[in-house]
Amino acid sequence: YHYGTNAYSLMRCAILYTIFLFATYVFFILPNKQPSNITNFSAANFTIDGEIVGNFSHSPDFSTTDILYNQMVFNKTDLPNGMHQLVVSTTVDDMSVFISFDYAIYTYVGTALTNFFFSYFTQANYK
């Protein structure tokens, strides 16, 4: 898994993968009530091939400290079979946002693939 915290408008977090696919499913780990100094609001935008195709947000349930695992936060099942780039990013400017990318599932038609590109980065974006 990979995680990051978007610190208001000062930092951006993003997960990027480029792979041959025609469907993808993205899963996060989602926090609920945590100690007061820990960011527990989750939000992300999903961009495929440069086009925003979805978003997700999770407000914590303050009645429980349970961590939610294997939570599907995005899926896209109607892509043309081929090479695509998925970017999962934070863009909330007025609050801290936590994302915990757990894993992604992808499907494709064709022979088995042996390599693809996956990266995680936090980009400084000072204003």
N, CA, C and O atoms as a DFTB+ gen file, in Angstrom:
508 C
 N C O
     1  1       0.832      -1.172       0.000
     2  2       0.000       0.000       0.000
     3  2       0.878       1.237       0.000
     4  3       2.067       1.163       0.310
     5  1       0.291       2.375      -0.349
     6  2       0.978       3.666      -0.323
     7  2       0.019       4.657       0.317
     8  3      -1.194       4.549       0.135
     9  1       0.541       5.611       1.056
    10  2      -0.330       6.589       1.681
    11  2       0.320       7.964       1.633
    12  3       1.525       8.095       1.420
    13  1      -0.495       8.971       1.834
    14  2       0.013      10.331       1.872
    15  2      -1.030      11.260       2.451
    16  3      -2.216      10.934       2.487
    17  1      -0.590      12.402       2.898
    18  2      -1.495      13.425       3.415
    19  2      -1.307      14.692       2.608
    20  3      -0.193      15.195       2.461
    21  1      -2.403      15.197       2.093
    22  2      -2.439      16.473       1.385
    23  2      -2.554      17.552       2.459
    24  3      -3.566      17.627       3.156
    25  1      -1.537      18.377       2.597
    26  2      -1.522      19.410       3.632
    27  2      -2.078      20.711       3.061
    28  3      -1.333      21.562       2.574
    29  1      -3.376      20.846       3.129
    30  2      -4.076      22.004       2.561
    31  2      -3.603      22.201       1.129
    32  3      -3.535      21.222       0.385
    33  1      -3.281      23.382       0.718
    34  2      -2.863      23.599      -0.668
    35  2      -1.345      23.525      -0.823
    36  3      -0.826      23.820      -1.900
    37  1      -0.620      23.135       0.236
    38  2       0.839      23.144       0.176
    39  2       1.424      21.909      -0.500
    40  3       2.484      22.002      -1.121
    41  1       0.774      20.771      -0.400
    42  2       1.303      19.529      -0.952
    43  2       0.196      18.806      -1.694
    44  3      -0.980      18.943      -1.359
    45  1       0.574      18.043      -2.697
    46  2      -0.344      17.171      -3.416
    47  2       0.202      15.752      -3.324
    48  3       1.415      15.541      -3.326
    49  1      -0.693      14.796      -3.245
    50  2      -0.314      13.393      -3.274
    51  2      -0.901      12.779      -4.534
    52  3      -2.008      13.129      -4.943
    53  1      -0.167      11.872      -5.145
    54  2      -0.683      11.203      -6.337
    55  2      -0.096       9.810      -6.460
    56  3       1.045       9.557      -6.072
    57  1      -0.894       8.921      -7.004
    58  2      -0.472       7.572      -7.354
    59  2      -0.725       7.443      -8.839
    60  3      -1.789       7.832      -9.321
    61  1       0.224       6.911      -9.567
    62  2       0.116       6.829     -11.013
    63  2       0.472       5.431     -11.471
    64  3       1.482       4.873     -11.042
    65  1      -0.356       4.854     -12.348
    66  2       0.113       3.658     -13.023
    67  2      -0.307       3.675     -14.473
    68  3      -1.393       4.132     -14.829
    69  1       0.591       3.161     -15.304
    70  2       0.363       3.061     -16.736
    71  2       0.446       1.589     -17.088
    72  3       1.450       0.931     -16.818
    73  1      -0.619       1.074     -17.693
    74  2      -0.685      -0.364     -17.946
    75  2      -1.665      -0.647     -19.073
    76  3      -2.541       0.165     -19.371
    77  1      -1.508      -1.786     -19.681
    78  2      -2.430      -2.260     -20.711
    79  2      -3.660      -2.808     -20.001
    80  3      -3.559      -3.786     -19.260
    81  1      -4.815      -2.196     -20.215
    82  2      -6.015      -2.627     -19.511
    83  2      -7.269      -2.180     -20.238
    84  3      -7.221      -1.331     -21.128
    85  1      -8.406      -2.774     -19.839
    86  2      -9.690      -2.231     -20.266
    87  2     -10.649      -2.055     -19.101
    88  3     -11.751      -1.536     -19.282
    89  1     -10.252      -2.477     -17.916
    90  2     -11.048      -2.219     -16.717
    91  2     -10.101      -2.112     -15.531
    92  3      -9.064      -2.774     -15.491
    93  1     -10.467      -1.268     -14.557
    94  2      -9.646      -1.130     -13.360
    95  2     -10.543      -0.886     -12.147
    96  3     -11.614      -0.287     -12.252
    97  1     -10.083      -1.360     -11.010
    98  2     -10.783      -1.206      -9.737
    99  2      -9.729      -0.756      -8.725
   100  3      -8.673      -1.378      -8.615
   101  1     -10.008       0.317      -7.987
   102  2      -9.036       0.887      -7.044
   103  2      -9.584       0.743      -5.629
   104  3     -10.758       1.015      -5.377
   105  1      -8.726       0.314      -4.714
   106  2      -9.114       0.060      -3.328
   107  2      -8.255       0.888      -2.382
   108  3      -7.045       1.013      -2.571
   109  1      -8.898       1.452      -1.362
   110  2      -8.229       2.240      -0.330
   111  2      -8.416       1.561       1.024
   112  3      -9.274       0.694       1.187
   113  1      -7.605       1.969       1.982
   114  2      -7.816       1.712       3.405
   115  2      -8.365       3.020       3.960
   116  3      -7.759       4.075       3.772
   117  1      -9.508       2.960       4.644
   118  2     -10.181       4.179       5.104
   119  2     -10.231       4.240       6.627
   120  3     -10.720       3.310       7.269
   121  1      -9.734       5.318       7.201
   122  2      -9.774       5.466       8.660
   123  2     -11.118       6.015       9.132
   124  3     -11.835       6.680       8.385
   125  1     -11.430       5.728      10.362
   126  2     -12.550       6.383      11.027
   127  2     -11.963       7.228      12.145
   128  3     -10.933       7.869      11.937
   129  1     -12.572       7.254      13.313
   130  2     -12.084       8.104      14.403
   131  2     -10.641       7.754      14.748
   132  3     -10.310       6.596      15.000
   133  1      -9.792       8.778      14.754
   134  2      -8.383       8.636      15.087
   135  2      -8.037       9.718      16.113
   136  3      -8.851      10.607      16.362
   137  1      -6.848       9.657      16.708
   138  2      -6.457      10.728      17.631
   139  2      -6.597      12.094      16.953
   140  3      -6.485      12.195      15.731
   141  1      -6.834      13.113      17.720
   142  2      -7.182      14.434      17.188
   143  2      -6.127      15.049      16.276
   144  3      -6.465      15.901      15.454
   145  1      -4.885      14.655      16.389
   146  2      -3.842      15.260      15.555
   147  2      -3.584      14.493      14.258
   148  3      -2.625      14.794      13.547
   149  1      -4.425      13.511      13.941
   150  2      -4.250      12.698      12.736
   151  2      -5.354      13.016      11.737
   152  3      -6.535      13.027      12.082
   153  1      -4.955      13.274      10.500
   154  2      -5.924      13.523       9.431
   155  2      -6.643      12.225       9.104
   156  3      -6.000      11.201       8.872
   157  1      -7.975      12.260       9.084
   158  2      -8.728      11.045       8.796
   159  2      -9.806      11.230       7.733
   160  3     -10.570      10.298       7.485
   161  1      -9.897      12.393       7.098
   162  2     -10.805      12.614       5.975
   163  2     -10.088      12.179       4.698
   164  3      -8.955      12.593       4.454
   165  1     -10.738      11.352       3.887
   166  2     -10.130      10.848       2.655
   167  2     -10.871      11.401       1.451
   168  3     -12.101      11.453       1.440
   169  1     -10.125      11.811       0.443
   170  2     -10.721      12.290      -0.807
   171  2      -9.710      12.129      -1.920
   172  3      -8.510      12.306      -1.710
   173  1     -10.196      11.790      -3.112
   174  2      -9.298      11.613      -4.258
   175  2     -10.057      11.859      -5.546
   176  3     -11.268      11.659      -5.632
   177  1      -9.306      12.301      -6.549
   178  2      -9.799      12.401      -7.918
   179  2      -9.145      11.300      -8.731
   180  3      -8.022      10.889      -8.439
   181  1      -9.848      10.822      -9.752
   182  2      -9.340       9.764     -10.614
   183  2      -9.314      10.282     -12.044
   184  3     -10.328      10.728     -12.580
   185  1      -8.137      10.213     -12.647
   186  2      -7.939      10.696     -14.006
   187  2      -7.402       9.544     -14.854
   188  3      -6.437       8.879     -14.476
   189  1      -8.028       9.320     -15.988
   190  2      -7.534       8.310     -16.921
   191  2      -7.200       9.008     -18.228
   192  3      -8.036       9.690     -18.821
   193  1      -5.966       8.825     -18.662
   194  2      -5.488       9.400     -19.923
   195  2      -5.741      10.908     -19.980
   196  3      -6.112      11.445     -21.024
   197  1      -5.535      11.587     -18.840
   198  2      -5.657      13.034     -18.787
   199  2      -7.063      13.575     -18.592
   200  3      -7.249      14.791     -18.553
   201  1      -8.057      12.704     -18.468
   202  2      -9.451      13.141     -18.287
   203  2      -9.955      12.723     -16.908
   204  3      -9.849      11.555     -16.536
   205  1     -10.502      13.671     -16.149
   206  2     -11.074      13.333     -14.837
   207  2     -12.313      12.471     -15.075
   208  3     -13.245      12.874     -15.771
   209  1     -12.303      11.277     -14.481
   210  2     -13.395      10.323     -14.701
   211  2     -14.125       9.956     -13.411
   212  3     -15.071       9.169     -13.444
   213  1     -13.702      10.515     -12.278
   214  2     -14.401      10.217     -11.035
   215  2     -13.726      10.845      -9.836
   216  3     -12.613      11.364      -9.919
   217  1     -14.434      10.785      -8.713
   218  2     -13.879      11.259      -7.450
   219  2     -14.480      10.458      -6.325
   220  3     -15.463       9.740      -6.507
   221  1     -13.877      10.589      -5.156
   222  2     -14.314       9.833      -3.985
   223  2     -13.997      10.640      -2.742
   224  3     -12.986      11.340      -2.684
   225  1     -14.872      10.538      -1.741
   226  2     -14.553      11.103      -0.429
   227  2     -15.157      10.223       0.657
   228  3     -16.186       9.576       0.461
   229  1     -14.497      10.217       1.793
   230  2     -14.949       9.444       2.953
   231  2     -14.795      10.308       4.189
   232  3     -13.681      10.667       4.573
   233  1     -15.914      10.638       4.810
   234  2     -15.892      11.323       6.101
   235  2     -15.881      10.258       7.177
   236  3     -16.683       9.326       7.127
   237  1     -14.995      10.372       8.145
   238  2     -14.884       9.331       9.166
   239  2     -16.135       9.216      10.022
   240  3     -16.836      10.197      10.270
   241  1     -16.395       8.000      10.465
   242  2     -17.457       7.716      11.426
   243  2     -16.829       7.863      12.811
   244  3     -16.006       7.040      13.213
   245  1     -17.218       8.910      13.537
   246  2     -16.590       9.190      14.831
   247  2     -17.097       8.305      15.967
   248  3     -16.660       8.448      17.109
   249  1     -18.019       7.389      15.655
   250  2     -18.493       6.479      16.689
   251  2     -17.654       5.203      16.769
   252  3     -17.879       4.365      17.642
   253  1     -16.686       5.052      15.858
   254  2     -15.858       3.855      15.857
   255  2     -14.422       4.200      15.449
   256  3     -14.182       5.144      14.696
   257  1     -13.481       3.413      15.963
   258  2     -12.086       3.563      15.546
   259  2     -11.707       2.505      14.506
   260  3     -10.538       2.386      14.138
   261  1     -12.689       1.744      14.037
   262  2     -12.409       0.695      13.053
   263  2     -11.768       1.279      11.798
   264  3     -12.167       2.338      11.312
   265  1     -10.785       0.580      11.293
   266  2     -10.158       0.898      10.017
   267  2     -10.843       0.022       8.973
   268  3     -11.009      -1.180       9.183
   269  1     -11.236       0.610       7.864
   270  2     -11.929      -0.130       6.807
   271  2     -10.923      -0.534       5.733
   272  3     -10.313       0.319       5.089
   273  1     -10.759      -1.828       5.550
   274  2      -9.823      -2.360       4.566
   275  2     -10.578      -2.817       3.315
   276  3     -11.786      -3.048       3.357
   277  1      -9.850      -2.943       2.204
   278  2     -10.422      -3.481       0.956
   279  2     -11.640      -2.704       0.483
   280  3     -12.614      -3.298       0.019
   281  1     -11.595      -1.390       0.596
   282  2     -12.730      -0.557       0.219
   283  2     -12.572      -0.071      -1.230
   284  3     -11.680       0.719      -1.537
   285  1     -13.465      -0.564      -2.122
   286  2     -13.392      -0.114      -3.507
   287  2     -13.883       1.329      -3.580
   288  3     -15.008       1.639      -3.189
   289  1     -13.016       2.204      -4.088
   290  2     -13.337       3.631      -4.148
   291  2     -13.514       4.122      -5.579
   292  3     -13.976       5.241      -5.802
   293  1     -13.150       3.292      -6.545
   294  2     -13.295       3.682      -7.946
   295  2     -13.264       2.438      -8.820
   296  3     -12.536       1.485      -8.545
   297  1     -14.068       2.464      -9.879
   298  2     -13.948       1.436     -10.906
   299  2     -14.337       2.022     -12.249
   300  3     -15.179       2.915     -12.345
   301  1     -13.713       1.507     -13.258
   302  2     -13.998       1.919     -14.640
   303  2     -13.899       0.658     -15.476
   304  3     -12.847       0.021     -15.534
   305  1     -14.999       0.300     -16.122
   306  2     -15.047      -0.991     -16.799
   307  2     -15.301      -0.888     -18.299
   308  3     -15.490      -1.911     -18.958
   309  1     -15.309       0.313     -18.849
   310  2     -15.644       0.454     -20.271
   311  2     -14.548       1.126     -21.088
   312  3     -14.828       1.820     -22.065
   313  1     -13.312       0.917     -20.688
   314  2     -12.188       1.494     -21.430
   315  2     -11.913       0.672     -22.686
   316  3     -12.102      -0.544     -22.686
   317  1     -11.469       1.327     -23.750
   318  2     -11.019       0.533     -24.893
   319  2      -9.770      -0.258     -24.492
   320  3      -8.891       0.268     -23.810
   321  1      -9.699      -1.507     -24.913
   322  2      -8.550      -2.350     -24.579
   323  2      -7.280      -1.696     -25.111
   324  3      -7.167      -1.457     -26.313
   325  1      -6.332      -1.406     -24.240
   326  2      -5.094      -0.773     -24.667
   327  2      -4.336      -0.175     -23.499
   328  3      -4.715      -0.372     -22.345
   329  1      -3.267       0.553     -23.788
   330  2      -2.435       1.178     -22.773
   331  2      -3.133       2.428     -22.236
   332  3      -3.552       3.290     -23.008
   333  1      -3.254       2.520     -20.919
   334  2      -3.903       3.661     -20.275
   335  2      -3.096       4.095     -19.065
   336  3      -2.352       3.306     -18.482
   337  1      -3.249       5.356     -18.694
   338  2      -2.604       5.886     -17.500
   339  2      -3.689       6.312     -16.516
   340  3      -4.575       7.095     -16.858
   341  1      -3.616       5.794     -15.297
   342  2      -4.536       6.169     -14.220
   343  2      -3.756       6.977     -13.203
   344  3      -2.685       6.562     -12.761
   345  1      -4.294       8.141     -12.827
   346  2      -3.713       8.964     -11.778
   347  2      -4.753       9.130     -10.679
   348  3      -5.879       9.556     -10.939
   349  1      -4.377       8.797      -9.466
   350  2      -5.200       9.002      -8.271
   351  2      -4.555      10.158      -7.539
   352  3      -3.388      10.064      -7.157
   353  1      -5.284      11.254      -7.331
   354  2      -4.651      12.445      -6.763
   355  2      -5.557      13.144      -5.758
   356  3      -6.775      12.969      -5.752
   357  1      -4.915      13.942      -4.910
   358  2      -5.647      14.800      -3.982
   359  2      -5.632      16.217      -4.539
   360  3      -4.638      16.657      -5.116
   361  1      -6.736      16.921      -4.363
   362  2      -6.789      18.305      -4.852
   363  2      -7.575      19.216      -3.918
   364  3      -7.908      20.338      -4.299
   365  1      -7.874      18.771      -2.728
   366  2      -8.635      19.588      -1.786
   367  2      -7.721      20.668      -1.218
   368  3      -6.659      20.356      -0.679
   369  1      -8.120      21.933      -1.332
   370  2      -7.271      23.036      -0.897
   371  2      -7.590      23.565       0.499
   372  3      -6.734      24.189       1.126
   373  1      -8.804      23.330       0.998
   374  2      -9.207      23.991       2.237
   375  2      -9.136      23.095       3.472
   376  3      -9.618      23.480       4.537
   377  1      -8.543      21.904       3.347
   378  2      -8.408      21.025       4.501
   379  2      -7.357      19.965       4.211
   380  3      -6.983      19.753       3.057
   381  1      -6.880      19.300       5.258
   382  2      -5.955      18.187       5.079
   383  2      -6.739      16.950       4.661
   384  3      -7.844      16.703       5.143
   385  1      -6.148      16.183       3.761
   386  2      -6.781      14.974       3.238
   387  2      -5.781      13.834       3.316
   388  3      -4.610      13.995       2.972
   389  1      -6.249      12.684       3.769
   390  2      -5.422      11.484       3.871
   391  2      -5.882      10.484       2.811
   392  3      -7.078      10.222       2.686
   393  1      -4.936       9.923       2.044
   394  2      -5.285       8.812       1.161
   395  2      -4.362       7.649       1.468
   396  3      -3.164       7.825       1.687
   397  1      -4.939       6.460       1.479
   398  2      -4.178       5.241       1.685
   399  2      -4.560       4.270       0.575
   400  3      -5.534       3.525       0.684
   401  1      -3.769       4.296      -0.496
   402  2      -3.977       3.415      -1.636
   403  2      -3.593       2.009      -1.209
   404  3      -2.440       1.758      -0.857
   405  1      -4.553       1.088      -1.238
   406  2      -4.304      -0.285      -0.823
   407  2      -3.830      -1.120      -2.017
   408  3      -2.732      -1.675      -2.000
   409  1      -4.668      -1.201      -3.049
   410  2      -4.282      -1.956      -4.236
   411  2      -5.237      -1.632      -5.380
   412  3      -6.272      -0.994      -5.188
   413  1      -4.864      -2.087      -6.572
   414  2      -5.719      -1.935      -7.752
   415  2      -5.792      -3.276      -8.459
   416  3      -4.837      -4.053      -8.458
   417  1      -6.929      -3.528      -9.054
   418  2      -7.128      -4.702      -9.900
   419  2      -7.355      -4.184     -11.307
   420  3      -8.048      -3.184     -11.495
   421  1      -6.790      -4.840     -12.281
   422  2      -7.015      -4.445     -13.665
   423  2      -7.269      -5.693     -14.504
   424  3      -6.798      -6.783     -14.180
   425  1      -8.010      -5.515     -15.569
   426  2      -8.273      -6.602     -16.500
   427  2      -7.926      -6.135     -17.898
   428  3      -7.943      -4.937     -18.183
   429  1      -7.616      -7.067     -18.759
   430  2      -7.266      -6.774     -20.142
   431  2      -7.531      -8.006     -20.989
   432  3      -7.707      -9.104     -20.462
   433  1      -7.558      -7.824     -22.282
   434  2      -7.699      -8.917     -23.220
   435  2      -6.383      -9.049     -23.954
   436  3      -5.905      -8.083     -24.549
   437  1      -5.791     -10.225     -23.921
   438  2      -4.529     -10.433     -24.616
   439  2      -3.636     -11.388     -23.863
   440  3      -4.072     -12.061     -22.930
   441  1      -2.377     -11.444     -24.275
   442  2      -1.405     -12.326     -23.633
   443  2      -0.930     -11.713     -22.314
   444  3      -1.112     -10.521     -22.067
   445  1      -0.332     -12.534     -21.492
   446  2       0.120     -12.087     -20.170
   447  2       1.148     -10.961     -20.298
   448  3       2.004     -10.984     -21.182
   449  1       1.049      -9.986     -19.411
   450  2       1.975      -8.862     -19.397
   451  2       3.067      -9.121     -18.372
   452  3       2.823      -9.728     -17.329
   453  1       4.269      -8.657     -18.675
   454  2       5.368      -8.870     -17.736
   455  2       5.877      -7.584     -17.116
   456  3       6.639      -7.630     -16.150
   457  1       5.471      -6.425     -17.652
   458  2       5.945      -5.190     -17.035
   459  2       4.924      -4.076     -17.202
   460  3       4.167      -4.038     -18.172
   461  1       4.923      -3.188     -16.248
   462  2       4.106      -1.989     -16.289
   463  2       4.743      -0.970     -15.367
   464  3       5.666      -1.283     -14.616
   465  1       4.243       0.250     -15.431
   466  2       4.820       1.345     -14.664
   467  2       3.866       1.731     -13.547
   468  3       2.678       1.952     -13.784
   469  1       4.387       1.812     -12.329
   470  2       3.602       2.235     -11.170
   471  2       4.481       3.161     -10.355
   472  3       5.655       2.864     -10.132
   473  1       3.930       4.278      -9.908
   474  2       4.728       5.152      -9.047
   475  2       3.828       5.885      -8.068
   476  3       2.622       6.013      -8.276
   477  1       4.437       6.356      -7.008
   478  2       3.759       7.154      -5.987
   479  2       4.614       8.388      -5.768
   480  3       5.838       8.289      -5.684
   481  1       3.991       9.531      -5.676
   482  2       4.782      10.709      -5.371
   483  2       3.964      11.716      -4.600
   484  3       2.734      11.732      -4.655
   485  1       4.673      12.547      -3.887
   486  2       4.098      13.713      -3.234
   487  2       4.761      14.913      -3.865
   488  3       5.987      15.019      -3.880
   489  1       3.966      15.801      -4.377
   490  2       4.501      16.953      -5.112
   491  2       4.316      18.216      -4.279
   492  3       3.199      18.535      -3.870
   493  1       5.393      18.926      -4.029
   494  2       5.282      20.223      -3.354
   495  2       4.616      21.204      -4.309
   496  3       4.982      21.298      -5.481
   497  1       3.658      21.914      -3.803
   498  2       2.913      22.859      -4.632
   499  2       2.646      24.107      -3.805
   500  3       1.498      24.401      -3.472
   501  1       3.687      24.829      -3.477
   502  2       3.559      25.992      -2.608
   503  2       2.939      27.158      -3.359
   504  3       3.245      27.392      -4.528
   505  1       2.064      27.887      -2.676
   506  2       1.397      29.039      -3.291
   507  2       1.835      30.318      -2.605
   508  3       1.386      31.403      -2.976
